[in-house]
Amino acid sequence: MARGNQRDKAREKAAKAKADATKGQRKDDGKSFRQRQEDDAEKMRQKQAAALAKKEAEVGKAK
């Protein structure tokens, strides 16, 4: 009778395996590869512009 929680442990292990299997994957948003690539590129351009503006603001304060 030492295996009372064996079923629970197996469920936990299966849930963890399922979570690890889907980790890092994109959700299907209905976009083609090209559309996703363009969207990602636009996000990166915006992020770079924001970083550049922040850097310029810091340089402006330092002077």
Stockholm file with secondary structure:
# STOCKHOLM 1.0

chainA/1-63         MARGNQRDKAREKAAKAKADATKGQRKDDGKSFRQRQEDDAEKMRQKQAAALAKKEAEVGKAK
#=GR chainA/1-63 SS CTTTTHHHHHHHHHHHHHHHHHTTCCCCCSCCHHHHHHHHHHHHHHHHHHHHHHHHHHHHHHC
#=GC SS_cons        CTTTTHHHHHHHHHHHHHHHHHTTCCCCCSCCHHHHHHHHHHHHHHHHHHHHHHHHHHHHHHC
//
